[in-house]
Amino acid sequence: MTDTQTADPASDARRTRRRRQAEQLAERASGGVRALVLKLLLLGIVDAIAVYAVLVLIGFEQWVVIGVIAVVTAIVNWVYFSRRALPAKYLTPGVVFLVLFQVFVLVYTGYVAFTNYGTGHNGSKEQAVASLMASALERVPDSPTYPVTVVQQGDELGLLVTTPEGDALVGTSERPLEPVDAEFDGDRAVSAPGWTSLQFAEVLQRQSEVSELAVPYSDDPNDGAIRTPDGSNGYRYTSSLEYDEAAGTLTDTESGKVYRDTGVGAFTADDGTQLLPGWQITVGFDNFVRAVTDQRLAGPLVYVTLWTFAFALISVASTFFLGLFLAIAFNNARMRGRQVYRVLMILPYAIPSFLSALVWAGMMNQSFGFLNEVIFGGASIPWLTDPVMAKISILIVNLWLGFPYMFLVCTGALQSIPDELQEAATMDGARPWAVFRLIKLPLLLVSVAPLLIASFAFNFNNFNVVYMLTDGGPRDSAAPIPVGYTDILISMVYKVAFTGQTRDYGLASAYSIIIFIVVAVISIIAFRRTKSLEELNG
Amino acid sequence: MSAAVDLPVRRRTFGRWFADTGWRHLVGLVMVAFSLLPIVFVFSSSLNPQGTLTGSNALFSKIGIDSYVRILTDPKVPFPMWFANTLIIAGITAIATVFLGALAAYAFSRMRFTGRRFGLITIVVVQMFPQLLAVVAIFLLLSTIGDWFPALGLNTRLGLILVYLGGALGVNTYLMYGFFNTVPQSIDEAARIDGAGHARVFFTIILRLVAPILAVVALLSFIATVNEFVIASVVLIDTEQQTLAVGLTKLVSNPRYADWSAFSAGAVMSALPVVALFLFLQKYIVGGLTAGAVK
């Protein structure tokens, strides 16, 4: 299927057409029955999964997602039934995953960076209203007693409530009460079709769940809910907040304070107090502006960025020079036992790096660690607790983790330089150092330069060594986010998003975007310099 | 860095030996000591029956397998589960990555089509943006998917594997593409003349000829997945679902109070299979690393 270069485009097109016909004939002749059955079977599974997914999603009314699934399934079927799309048959499986879990999530990160998504701003406005009203529930002083039975559907708990008028109603915390045909035992409804009634022992076992269960009385959140402290008698609870849907306000019925939707993603009173949880809105460049202009955030961002660059650069330089030095030292045919040294020295590279970093963290413990206690004879060196020392420690550990790779790479590169060059230079009277500096080093750099750039890119996001060794610490107590003096950008993203009291997905994504930009600029420069893409033309 | 200067030259013969290869042995010994220090330490403390970090400092003072028994049987630390999860997740990811990557590499290497160059460039560019940069979005995406399909959402191993497969067409494909190109086209042409279709050529001929690179890519992908902490720690919530990287890190988050010997025993057991595989396939891996610019 190689391209043939011809001067005449018309005959070229004809030949392509005939070749394609011939290929199709060959395909048809060679396709066995078993292969066809297997193909149909696999496609059948894919289609069955797609149909199932669509059915589930109809229940959730996710029309956009359904549309995407339908289109993708149609394309997949076309690709594998068509005789034309040969390359696509091989590319589609990988591309589907690539698009969803690599390209889409990167784009989605960009979107999240422009929202206030995070603790207190997780869901929609309706969810925020429901949650606020539920958190302010109080028992109505003169509430009648409703006999209740705790029931279950799937693993969802519900209440079967008997009204004072003798009607049976059933509902869960998600679904408001609705009438049901129940069986009665005296004046208490005890079971309803489709629901399993819980026995007394089961109610006792799940006491905390049962007592927290609040079943909305109706669609209107102002009607309150039924709750049962003991699992057999329910009472009416209403919220001390009153929701006015038309005006979009929440009113505290006790203090009379009015909270409005002022466009900041939470109900806000005139004096600025907010009711949380709020809801998720897009906030434009707020996260970026906050990251750069808020004094308490800008400081950490600057020193974290500088340290990220310093860490990546020094790591590449130190591992490269040590690796190069070792490659030269062991690149001597007269030396015995080279293989033994080699195997022992690449062990650090073979061990999963998260384990090594954790072991080093133990060894560098200030009071009990092996380094202080044994190697430095009881010294109290603050390896991981002093801002400067912790940085040095990280660089040492990363040198330990990374030098074997550079050693292997440099050894390979040195051995690929022809011996004649050295011999010729020596004949011309060049001293060994000159031979190395003027001949070997430039040749070596040409072949390892792309690897050095890749190593920089890797270390730029070398989360494991930072997180396992120091956890980014020592912690900067002045910063409002959980950031420390050895955090690099990616570990800061992780900590802002997933650790600490408040999770701020929006700010974390904004930091991610900053990393994108840096990485993109570096790759563009790298590709320009190495022209590594040129060989793709073939 | 030259140690030759510091040492006195006692005899001429020794001096010549030292200047020629002796200093190389000195460098080798120093580096081996540096390389082995944490390894010896963790191995020694894994044999120490006592638990604490301090107790581990006297190397090989006590020898026993109590800590191995402890970590394997402690009901609060489901180490065997972590081990199994890691093997399952990394194993399936490695096999699927190899398969998806090999399919794509075959297309790029053997077929000429519109968008081929664009596709190759995309793969190079995309690998510059590792998935962990999008960890927040991955978390939110899986949490949304989990609302609809609980089997694929947060806290499921399957969901995590699917996420990892998003990175299958990356540096690995590129590595394989290069290797596929070294297999002469005349081989598949001969097979096609004999009546083999493209699928048969791929599955029965090409895949066998490129077996070494498949092994290397599988191993690199396996090691990368074993090492992956960021996404795994965010996706897998329950202790029973977690991988070794997440579980062991949480176990020693405070080394002062942790059961250091039990951790060491776990670390030794976790590292052994990876190290063994690595040393076994060392020659191929080194070739692959140099060609593909990994790490």
Interface residues (C-beta under 8 A of the other chain):
Chain A: M1 T2 D3 A26 E27 A29 S30 G31 A35 A53 V56 L57 F60 Q62 V65 L86 P87 K89 Y90 L91 P93 G94 V95 F97 L98 L100 F101 Q102 V103 F104 V105 L106 Y108 T109 V112 Y117 F325 L326 A329 F330 N332 R334 M335 R336 G337 Y341 V343 L344 M345 I346 L347 P348 Y349 A350 I351 P352 S353 F354 L355 S356 L358 V359 W360 A361 G362 M363 N365 S367 F368 G369 F370 E373 V374 W400 G402 P404 Y405 L408 V409 G412 A413 P450 L451 I453 A454 S455 A457 F458 N461 F463 N464 Y467 M468 D471 I490 V493 Y494 A497 F498 Y505 A508 S509 S512 I515 F516 V519 A520 S523 S532 L533 L536 N537
Chain B: M1 D20 T21 W23 R24 H25 V27 G28 M31 V32 F34 S35 L36 L37 P38 I39 F41 V42 T52 L53 T54 S56 N57 L59 L100 G101 L103 A104 Y106 A107 R110 M111 R112 F113 R116 R117 G119 L120 I121 V124 V125 V126 M128 F129 P130 Q131 L132 L133 A134 V135 V136 A137 I138 F139 L140 L141 D147 W148 F149 L162 V163 Y164 L165 G166 G167 A168 L169 T173 Q185 R192 G195 A196 G197 H198 A199 R200 F202 I223 V226 N227 F229 V230 S233 V234 L244 A245 L248 T249 V252 S253 P255 R256 W260 F263 S264 A267 S270 A271 V274 V275 F278 L279 Q282 V286 G287 L289 T290 A293 V294 K295
